[in-house]
Amino acid sequence: MEPEDPRSYYSVAARLNREIPNSYYPNQYDNPSNAQAHCESTGPEIWKQTEGKIDHLVVGVGTGGTICGTAKYLKEKNPNIKIWGIDTYGSVFKKYKETGIFDKNEIYPYVTEGIGEDFLPKNVDFNLIDHFEKVTDKDAALMTRQIVRQEGIWVGNSAGSAMAGLIQLKDNFKEGETVVIIFHDHGTRYLGKIFNDDWMREKGYTDKKGMTAQDIVASNKNGELITIKVDDTIGAALKLINQHSISQLPVTLDNRIVGSINEDLVFKKIIENPEVTSQPVKSIMLEAIPFVDASTPLETLSGMVTKANEAVLIKDFKLDKNYIITRYDIVKALAN
Ligand SMILES: Cc1ncc(COP(=O)(O)O)c(C=O)c1O
């Protein structure tokens, strides 16, 4: 949606400001107080903490307030400090800086939140930013998770983008130089996104490589294994299969898994002889579904779960719980 569109969040904010008496619209994009605040606070803070030794500043650019306010202060102190702006694919900044052209063809929806724009906010002073580096949504997302895992800093998505950009730019930094990066926000806002394995897979950011039986169990909402006892009736088994929409049912004796039945078998037996529903499950049960280790890779699993052997079981030793992975679960994991 174009920023000028009355439905865009920029236009809605401005309209609400016109409509609501005594309301205030900070307009962080064009309000010079935004950059000024960073000139008066972030800049001096970095100068002081690096004892004036900073050589490079790397910052994600949204409104431009952070990078330009900080850069203004730092460049006044030392004009040789290089200012690197991190941009997204789908944003206009980099091309505008390099060619002076505002190219609408550069604009498309992207995932990384907080940086990149489809217009030119007044807080972006292109003279203060030496270079824009574009980072893909995928690289930003993967780096965000890496920062959390490796550094124990629970950052948000634009921090991952800034860090991935810094690494792309590494050949511009000399040994012994001081490089400062700003991480804008924290990870709590991304629990359903970057920190959600299913979301990462759906977006295609994490591939199937490295996925294990444990990951499939974790992404499966089915919960704990449903079983039936050897002496329960085939009718009861049919009821469970229907109730839970499942295809496989491990059979237990004294809480141990000793056999299995599946929907095809149950349907076949009932069609052959409807009276069979009152007979015990043990009269028709097949071999037990095999257990596999939770660390079994997806590639190995897909070879083990075949038409002849439609499922495997996983044991969580810590919780003493069993889980099932069926052919359907594997197809789902591969398709996501
Ligand atoms: C999460 C996040 N990262 C980065 C930025 C970019 O900062 P600036 O708008 O100062 O350029 C913002 C801006 O609001 C943000 O919300």
The ligand as a Gaussian input file, in Angstrom:
#p B3LYP/6-31G(d) Opt

LIG

0 1
 C       12.807000      -2.656000      15.333000
 C       13.394000      -1.460000      14.695000
 N       14.610000      -1.553000      14.155000
 C       15.178000      -0.495000      13.519000
 C       14.520000       0.724000      13.425000
 C       15.174000       1.840000      12.664000
 O       15.499000       2.958000      13.417000
 P       15.328000       4.391000      12.815000
 O       13.849000       4.595000      12.596000
 O       15.847000       5.307000      13.846000
 O       16.054000       4.465000      11.521000
 C       13.254000       0.855000      14.003000
 C       12.540000       2.137000      13.911000
 O       11.497000       2.394000      14.406000
 C       12.666000      -0.252000      14.642000
 O       11.440000      -0.195000      15.166000

